Amino acid sequence: MPKTEQALSLTLSARQTADFELLANGGFAPLSGFMGADDWRSVVESMRTAGGEIWSIPIVLATALDAAPGDVVELSAADGKALGRLTIEETFERDVEREAELVYRTTDDDHPGVAAIYSEGNRCLAGPIEADALPDHDDAFQRRLLSPAESKAAFADRGWKRVVAFQTRNPIHRAHEYLTKAALEVSDGLFLHPIIGETKKGDIPAEVRMRCYEILLERYYPQGRTVLGVNPAAMRYAGPREAIFHSIVRRNYGATHFIVGRDHAGVGDYYGTYDAQQIFDEVNIGELGIEPLFFEHTFWCKACEAMASNKTCPHDDDSHLFLSGTKVREMLAEGETPPHEFTREEVAEILMEAYRKEGD
């Protein structure tokens, strides 16, 4: 290990802590550390690492720490827990506006992902990491925390060969249930893998979402055909680029298929409804190593008396019930229960209770 005159240390942000965990546990394979300038530039411009691997969002360590190539930096989690170290191979300045323009498709700092990289700054430390420990998580998440090796073993133990993964940062509702059960019809098992890392202000807290997933899986899904894990990643809200990113991570966790619905990982009006599906036309699916499953915008149709999409429902918009996440949050904040057609009563009760406590 290279020697330095003075020990260097760095406390990672919440997002950097999440990145460290996924670098350490194999969730970000083939990456083994924080990217250097060549990888950063190649990923931003072509969705590939400098070595040619498909990769859509830069994983960099931006910091003002005064360090140089050859230095070893001891890394701690956002809560202060010692995690391991970074051996610096390179320092470089990234162009955050170019990253915003090409990765997030906007330079608007109202976009939460763009705001995050702007606040991190340009200067980056690059090199491989060495992990002594992984970040701690609340008990509700820790018992659901599977490494990629553990999730692959869980699928193998069940004899699953065709595994469909579902990503969500929101409480699971009827549209999600519809998508995942449709996918289950053509697969051996469902890997529900919600993000528990940092999300934007206004999103439902992860511990509340976890209770929703658990009660829905317990009461409305076949027990032998589902695995509920948690993904420690932070949201980037990068829309199409993040759909590719999420696919790669779920491939590393052992999934063979990945559900991509409307406005995947989107925020506001920055992306078109199906941009996150269309971006898969730009990559070789065989090389990507996981098959996307595309679903249309779904809704409850009063005439059909069922969940449906424009592919399956002949009725006009007057028959359709669709509530945006924003509208649901407004209803909950006002003490109004979301309708039965939107979400199961058990889920609605959990959400209502959480909002009541928040208001107390």
Secondary structure, DSSP 8 states (H G I E B T S, - for coil): ----SS-EEEE--HHHHHHHHHHHHTTTTT--EE--HHHHHHHHHHSB-TTS-B--S---EE------TT-EEEEE-TTS-EEEEEE--EEEE--HHHHIIIIIS---TTSHHHHHHHHH-SEEEEEEEEES------HHHHTT---HHHHHHHHHHTT-SSEEEE--SS---HHHHHHHHHHHTTSSEEEE--B-S---TTS--HHHHHHHHHHHHHHHS-GGGEEE--B-------THHHHHHHHHHHHHTT-SEEEE-TTTT--TTSS-TTHHHHGGGGS-HHHHTSEEEE---EEEETTTTEEEETTT--S-GGGEE---HHHHHHHHHTT----TTTS-HHHHHHHHHHHHHHH-
